[in-house]
């Protein structure tokens, strides 16, 4: 128990206490000059029905869902291909996947700004090759936000799927081939069902941080596309409306729990199928 004390203390101070404060603030109104007035109210929940906030939440869900889908379409074949490599090249490929995490996330996002800006490397290459007559507007739109989020969280999709593919018993695929199944049929009947739970885990790992991200929409989106993370930040730091900011944070937590429960149920059904 003595050795658990540091970890439990950090968990209580950094997670449980802030969570309790957030759940408490939701039931109080904002003060006239910011802060919290300790008078019970349900006004913060009623404000969630405002079309403005519902629109931001809906846009965030769409963007996060699109990011997750693209990450899955890119990450699954990438993970499968890495798992088929010889051990030496497999290690190199995994290091290459993890390499961006060794650099600060903010620096990596600024690198995309350098690449995609008007006089950036991408536009210089396109104009140099004669593909375009003038620089394209590649920054400050939802497409760039999706690109930045996919880049930031793609490895969170690849690694769980790779782990599942790597652990597959090759005799199962050999048996399928011996029974006359084509490689594609073997993939659909053997590989995909056995790796689907890990793909669902990767989807949750990508969706949750994409849904709450505020750095990428702020920098690559130029603040034109507001997501839930930006809205929560603005409530706490600009509007100083902590109670409503806590209520919006609760929305993110609820979506996270719903996704985790859905992932657990889907994985259980796949395993029992």
C-alpha positions as a Markdown table, in Angstrom:
| # | Residue | x | y | z |
|---|---|---|---|---|
| 1 | Unk | 0.0 | 0.0 | 0.0 |
| 2 | Unk | 2.9 | 2.3 | 0.7 |
| 3 | Unk | 4.1 | 2.0 | -2.9 |
| 4 | Unk | 0.7 | 2.8 | -4.2 |
| 5 | Unk | 0.5 | 6.1 | -2.3 |
| 6 | Unk | 2.3 | 8.4 | -4.8 |
| 7 | Unk | 0.2 | 7.1 | -7.7 |
| 8 | Unk | -3.1 | 7.3 | -5.7 |
| 9 | Unk | -2.2 | 10.8 | -4.5 |
| 10 | Unk | -1.5 | 12.0 | -8.1 |
| 11 | Unk | -4.8 | 10.4 | -9.3 |
| 12 | Unk | -6.8 | 12.0 | -6.5 |
| 13 | Unk | -5.2 | 15.5 | -6.9 |
| 14 | Unk | -5.0 | 15.6 | -10.7 |
| 15 | Unk | -8.1 | 13.7 | -11.7 |
| 16 | Unk | -10.7 | 13.0 | -9.0 |
| 17 | Unk | -10.7 | 16.4 | -7.3 |
| 18 | Unk | -10.9 | 18.4 | -10.6 |
| 19 | Unk | -13.8 | 16.1 | -11.7 |
| 20 | Unk | -15.7 | 16.7 | -8.5 |
| 21 | Unk | -15.2 | 20.5 | -8.9 |
| 22 | Unk | -16.4 | 20.3 | -12.5 |
| 23 | Unk | -19.5 | 18.3 | -11.6 |
| 24 | Unk | -20.2 | 20.8 | -8.8 |
| 25 | Unk | -19.8 | 24.0 | -10.9 |
| 26 | Unk | -22.4 | 22.7 | -13.4 |
| 27 | Unk | -25.2 | 23.4 | -10.9 |
| 28 | Unk | -24.2 | 27.1 | -10.2 |
| 29 | Unk | -24.4 | 30.2 | -12.3 |
| 30 | Unk | -21.6 | 32.4 | -13.5 |
| 31 | Unk | -20.9 | 35.5 | -11.5 |
| 32 | Unk | -21.4 | 39.0 | -12.9 |
| 33 | Unk | -17.6 | 39.4 | -13.4 |
| 34 | Unk | -16.7 | 35.8 | -13.8 |
| 35 | Unk | -16.2 | 33.1 | -11.2 |
| 36 | Unk | -19.0 | 31.1 | -9.6 |
| 37 | Unk | -22.1 | 32.1 | -7.7 |
| 38 | Unk | -23.1 | 29.3 | -5.3 |
| 39 | Unk | -26.8 | 29.4 | -6.0 |
| 40 | Unk | -28.3 | 26.2 | -7.4 |
| 41 | Unk | -29.5 | 26.4 | -11.0 |
| 42 | Unk | -30.1 | 24.2 | -14.0 |
| 43 | Unk | -29.6 | 27.0 | -16.5 |
| 44 | Unk | -26.3 | 25.6 | -17.8 |
| 45 | Unk | -28.0 | 22.5 | -19.0 |
| 46 | Unk | -30.8 | 24.5 | -20.7 |
| 47 | Unk | -28.1 | 26.5 | -22.6 |
| 48 | Unk | -26.9 | 23.3 | -24.2 |
| 49 | Unk | -30.1 | 23.4 | -26.4 |
| 50 | Unk | -28.9 | 26.6 | -28.0 |
| 51 | Unk | -28.5 | 26.0 | -31.8 |
| 52 | Unk | -25.1 | 27.6 | -31.7 |
| 53 | Unk | -23.7 | 25.1 | -29.2 |
| 54 | Unk | -25.5 | 22.2 | -30.8 |
| 55 | Unk | -24.1 | 23.1 | -34.1 |
| 56 | Unk | -20.5 | 23.2 | -32.7 |
| 57 | Unk | -21.0 | 19.8 | -31.1 |
| 58 | Unk | -22.4 | 18.4 | -34.3 |
| 59 | Unk | -19.6 | 19.8 | -36.4 |
| 60 | Unk | -17.1 | 18.4 | -33.9 |
| 61 | Unk | -18.7 | 14.9 | -34.1 |
| 62 | Unk | -18.6 | 15.0 | -37.9 |
| 63 | Unk | -14.9 | 16.1 | -38.1 |
| 64 | Unk | -13.9 | 13.6 | -35.4 |
| 65 | Unk | -15.8 | 10.8 | -37.2 |
| 66 | Unk | -14.2 | 11.7 | -40.5 |
| 67 | Unk | -10.8 | 11.7 | -38.9 |
| 68 | Unk | -11.4 | 8.3 | -37.4 |
| 69 | Unk | -12.6 | 6.9 | -40.7 |
| 70 | Unk | -9.6 | 8.2 | -42.6 |
| 71 | Unk | -7.3 | 7.0 | -39.9 |
| 72 | Unk | -8.9 | 3.5 | -40.1 |
| 73 | Unk | -8.6 | 3.3 | -43.9 |
| 74 | Unk | -5.0 | 4.3 | -43.8 |
| 75 | Unk | -4.0 | 2.6 | -40.5 |
| 76 | Unk | -5.4 | -0.8 | -41.1 |
| 77 | Unk | -3.5 | -1.6 | -44.4 |
| 78 | Unk | -0.4 | 0.1 | -42.9 |
| 79 | Unk | -0.5 | -2.1 | -39.8 |
| 80 | Unk | -1.2 | -5.2 | -41.8 |
| 81 | Unk | 1.8 | -4.4 | -44.1 |
| 82 | Unk | 4.1 | -3.8 | -41.2 |
| 83 | Unk | 3.2 | -7.1 | -39.6 |
| 84 | Unk | 4.2 | -8.9 | -42.8 |
| 85 | Unk | 7.7 | -7.4 | -42.9 |
| 86 | Unk | 10.9 | -9.2 | -41.8 |
| 87 | Unk | 11.8 | -8.6 | -38.2 |
| 88 | Unk | 14.5 | -6.0 | -39.0 |
| 89 | Unk | 12.3 | -3.9 | -41.2 |
| 90 | Unk | 9.4 | -4.3 | -38.9 |
| 91 | Unk | 11.4 | -2.6 | -36.1 |
| 92 | Unk | 12.4 | 0.2 | -38.4 |
| 93 | Unk | 8.8 | 0.7 | -39.6 |
| 94 | Unk | 7.5 | 0.9 | -36.0 |
| 95 | Unk | 10.2 | 3.4 | -35.0 |
| 96 | Unk | 9.2 | 5.5 | -38.0 |
| 97 | Unk | 5.5 | 5.3 | -36.8 |
| 98 | Unk | 6.5 | 6.4 | -33.3 |
| 99 | Unk | 9.1 | 9.0 | -34.4 |
| 100 | Unk | 6.7 | 12.0 | -34.6 |
| 101 | Unk | 5.7 | 11.4 | -30.9 |
| 102 | Unk | 9.3 | 12.3 | -29.9 |
| 103 | Unk | 8.7 | 15.8 | -31.2 |
| 104 | Unk | 6.4 | 18.3 | -29.5 |
| 105 | Unk | 2.8 | 18.3 | -30.9 |
| 106 | Unk | 2.7 | 22.0 | -31.3 |
| 107 | Unk | 6.0 | 22.1 | -33.3 |
| 108 | Unk | 4.6 | 19.4 | -35.6 |
| 109 | Unk | 1.5 | 21.5 | -36.3 |
| 110 | Unk | 3.6 | 24.6 | -37.0 |
| 111 | Unk | 5.6 | 22.5 | -39.5 |
| 112 | Unk | 2.3 | 21.9 | -41.4 |
| 113 | Unk | 1.7 | 25.6 | -41.4 |
| 114 | Unk | 5.1 | 26.1 | -43.0 |
| 115 | Unk | 4.4 | 23.4 | -45.6 |
| 116 | Unk | 0.9 | 24.5 | -46.5 |
| 117 | Unk | 1.2 | 28.3 | -46.3 |
| 118 | Unk | 0.9 | 30.5 | -49.4 |
| 119 | Unk | 4.7 | 30.6 | -50.1 |
| 120 | Unk | 5.2 | 27.2 | -48.4 |
| 121 | Unk | 7.0 | 24.2 | -49.8 |
| 122 | Unk | 3.8 | 22.5 | -51.2 |
| 123 | Unk | 2.7 | 25.6 | -53.1 |
| 124 | Unk | 6.2 | 26.2 | -54.3 |
| 125 | Unk | 6.4 | 22.6 | -55.6 |
| 126 | Unk | 3.0 | 22.9 | -57.4 |
| 127 | Unk | 3.8 | 26.2 | -59.0 |
| 128 | Unk | 7.3 | 25.0 | -59.9 |
| 129 | Unk | 5.9 | 22.0 | -61.7 |
| 130 | Unk | 3.4 | 24.1 | -63.5 |
| 131 | Unk | 0.4 | 22.4 | -62.0 |
| 132 | Unk | -1.1 | 25.7 | -60.7 |
| 133 | Unk | -0.6 | 29.3 | -61.8 |
| 134 | Unk | -0.8 | 30.8 | -58.3 |
| 135 | Unk | -0.6 | 29.5 | -54.7 |
| 136 | Unk | -3.6 | 27.6 | -53.4 |
| 137 | Unk | -5.4 | 28.4 | -50.2 |
| 138 | Unk | -4.4 | 25.2 | -48.4 |
| 139 | Unk | -4.7 | 26.5 | -44.8 |
| 140 | Unk | -7.5 | 27.7 | -42.6 |
| 141 | Unk | -10.3 | 25.3 | -43.6 |
| 142 | Unk | -11.9 | 22.1 | -42.3 |
| 143 | Unk | -9.9 | 19.9 | -44.7 |
| 144 | Unk | -6.7 | 21.1 | -43.2 |
| 145 | Unk | -8.1 | 20.5 | -39.7 |
| 146 | Unk | -8.9 | 16.9 | -40.7 |
| 147 | Unk | -5.4 | 16.5 | -42.2 |
| 148 | Unk | -3.7 | 17.8 | -39.0 |
| 149 | Unk | -5.8 | 15.5 | -36.8 |
| 150 | Unk | -5.2 | 12.4 | -38.9 |
| 151 | Unk | -1.5 | 13.2 | -38.9 |
| 152 | Unk | -1.5 | 13.7 | -35.1 |
| 153 | Unk | -3.4 | 10.5 | -34.1 |
| 154 | Unk | -2.8 | 8.1 | -37.0 |
| 155 | Unk | -0.3 | 6.1 | -34.9 |
| 156 | Unk | -3.0 | 5.5 | -32.3 |
| 157 | Unk | -4.9 | 3.6 | -34.9 |
| 158 | Unk | -1.9 | 1.7 | -36.4 |
| 159 | Unk | -0.4 | 0.3 | -33.2 |
| 160 | Unk | -3.4 | -1.6 | -31.7 |
| 161 | Unk | -4.2 | -3.1 | -35.1 |
| 162 | Unk | -0.6 | -4.1 | -35.7 |
| 163 | Unk | -0.5 | -5.8 | -32.3 |
| 164 | Unk | -3.6 | -7.8 | -33.2 |
| 165 | Unk | -2.3 | -8.8 | -36.6 |
| 166 | Unk | 1.1 | -9.7 | -35.2 |
| 167 | Unk | -0.5 | -12.1 | -32.7 |
| 168 | Unk | -2.7 | -13.9 | -35.3 |
| 169 | Unk | -1.9 | -17.6 | -35.5 |
| 170 | Unk | -0.6 | -18.1 | -39.1 |
| 171 | Unk | -2.1 | -21.6 | -39.1 |
| 172 | Unk | -5.6 | -20.1 | -39.3 |
| 173 | Unk | -4.9 | -18.4 | -42.5 |
| 174 | Unk | -3.1 | -21.5 | -43.8 |
| 175 | Unk | -6.1 | -23.6 | -43.0 |
| 176 | Unk | -8.4 | -21.2 | -44.8 |
| 177 | Unk | -6.1 | -21.3 | -47.9 |
| 178 | Unk | -6.0 | -25.1 | -47.8 |
| 179 | Unk | -9.8 | -25.2 | -47.8 |
| 180 | Unk | -9.8 | -23.2 | -51.0 |
| 181 | Unk | -10.4 | -19.7 | -49.8 |
| 182 | Unk | -8.8 | -16.9 | -51.8 |
| 183 | Unk | -6.6 | -14.4 | -50.0 |
| 184 | Unk | -9.4 | -11.8 | -49.9 |
| 185 | Unk | -11.9 | -14.4 | -48.6 |
| 186 | Unk | -9.3 | -15.4 | -45.9 |
| 187 | Unk | -9.0 | -11.8 | -44.9 |
| 188 | Unk | -12.7 | -11.3 | -44.6 |
| 189 | Unk | -13.4 | -14.6 | -42.8 |
| 190 | Unk | -10.3 | -14.9 | -40.6 |
| 191 | Unk | -8.1 | -11.8 | -40.3 |
| 192 | Unk | -10.8 | -9.0 | -40.1 |
| 193 | Unk | -13.0 | -10.6 | -37.5 |
| 194 | Unk | -10.0 | -11.4 | -35.2 |
| 195 | Unk | -8.5 | -7.9 | -35.5 |
| 196 | Unk | -11.8 | -5.9 | -35.5 |
| 197 | Unk | -11.8 | -5.5 | -31.6 |
| 198 | Unk | -8.4 | -3.8 | -31.9 |
| 199 | Unk | -9.6 | -1.7 | -34.8 |
| 200 | Unk | -12.5 | -0.5 | -32.5 |
| 201 | Unk | -10.0 | 0.3 | -29.8 |
| 202 | Unk | -8.0 | 2.4 | -32.3 |
| 203 | Unk | -11.1 | 4.1 | -33.4 |
| 204 | Unk | -11.9 | 5.2 | -29.8 |
| 205 | Unk | -8.3 | 6.3 | -29.3 |
| 206 | Unk | -8.5 | 8.5 | -32.4 |
| 207 | Unk | -12.0 | 9.8 | -32.0 |
| 208 | Unk | -11.8 | 11.0 | -28.4 |
| 209 | Unk | -8.8 | 13.3 | -28.7 |
| 210 | Unk | -9.9 | 14.5 | -32.1 |
| 211 | Unk | -13.3 | 15.5 | -30.7 |
| 212 | Unk | -11.8 | 17.5 | -27.9 |
| 213 | Unk | -8.8 | 18.9 | -29.7 |
| 214 | Unk | -8.5 | 22.7 | -29.8 |
| 215 | Unk | -4.8 | 23.3 | -31.0 |
| 216 | Unk | -5.3 | 22.0 | -34.5 |
| 217 | Unk | -8.6 | 24.0 | -35.2 |
| 218 | Unk | -7.0 | 27.1 | -33.8 |
| 219 | Unk | -3.7 | 26.9 | -35.8 |
| 220 | Unk | -4.5 | 25.0 | -39.0 |
| 221 | Unk | -8.1 | 26.2 | -39.1 |
| 222 | Unk | -7.3 | 29.7 | -38.3 |
| 223 | Unk | -10.1 | 29.8 | -35.8 |
| 224 | Unk | -12.7 | 29.7 | -38.6 |
| 225 | Unk | -13.9 | 26.2 | -37.6 |
| 226 | Unk | -14.7 | 26.0 | -33.9 |
| 227 | Unk | -14.8 | 22.6 | -32.2 |
| 228 | Unk | -15.9 | 21.6 | -28.7 |
| 229 | Unk | -12.3 | 21.9 | -27.3 |
| 230 | Unk | -12.1 | 25.5 | -28.5 |
| 231 | Unk | -15.5 | 26.3 | -27.0 |
| 232 | Unk | -14.6 | 24.9 | -23.6 |
| 233 | Unk | -11.3 | 26.8 | -23.6 |
| 234 | Unk | -13.1 | 30.0 | -24.5 |
| 235 | Unk | -15.6 | 29.5 | -21.7 |
| 236 | Unk | -12.9 | 29.0 | -19.1 |
| 237 | Unk | -10.2 | 31.5 | -20.3 |
| 238 | Unk | -12.1 | 34.2 | -22.2 |
| 239 | Unk | -15.7 | 34.3 | -21.1 |
| 240 | Unk | -14.7 | 33.2 | -17.6 |
| 241 | Unk | -17.9 | 31.2 | -17.5 |
| 242 | Unk | -16.6 | 28.2 | -15.5 |
| 243 | Unk | -20.0 | 26.6 | -14.9 |
| 244 | Unk | -21.0 | 26.4 | -18.5 |
| 245 | Unk | -17.5 | 25.4 | -19.5 |
| 246 | Unk | -17.8 | 22.5 | -17.0 |
| 247 | Unk | -21.2 | 21.6 | -18.5 |
| 248 | Unk | -19.6 | 21.4 | -22.0 |
| 249 | Unk | -16.8 | 19.3 | -20.6 |
| 250 | Unk | -19.4 | 16.9 | -19.3 |
| 251 | Unk | -20.7 | 16.5 | -22.8 |
| 252 | Unk | -17.2 | 15.3 | -23.9 |
| 253 | Unk | -17.0 | 12.9 | -20.9 |
| 254 | Unk | -20.5 | 11.5 | -21.7 |
| 255 | Unk | -19.5 | 10.9 | -25.4 |
| 256 | Unk | -16.3 | 9.2 | -24.2 |
| 257 | Unk | -18.2 | 6.9 | -21.9 |
| 258 | Unk | -20.7 | 6.1 | -24.6 |
| 259 | Unk | -17.9 | 5.2 | -27.0 |
| 260 | Unk | -16.1 | 3.1 | -24.5 |
| 261 | Unk | -19.3 | 1.1 | -23.7 |
| 262 | Unk | -20.1 | 0.7 | -27.4 |
| 263 | Unk | -16.6 | -0.5 | -28.1 |
| 264 | Unk | -16.8 | -3.0 | -25.3 |
| 265 | Unk | -20.2 | -4.3 | -26.4 |
| 266 | Unk | -19.1 | -4.5 | -30.1 |
| 267 | Unk | -15.9 | -6.3 | -29.2 |
| 268 | Unk | -17.7 | -8.8 | -27.0 |
| 269 | Unk | -20.2 | -9.6 | -29.8 |
| 270 | Unk | -17.4 | -10.0 | -32.3 |
| 271 | Unk | -15.5 | -12.4 | -30.0 |
| 272 | Unk | -18.7 | -14.4 | -29.3 |
| 273 | Unk | -19.8 | -14.6 | -33.0 |
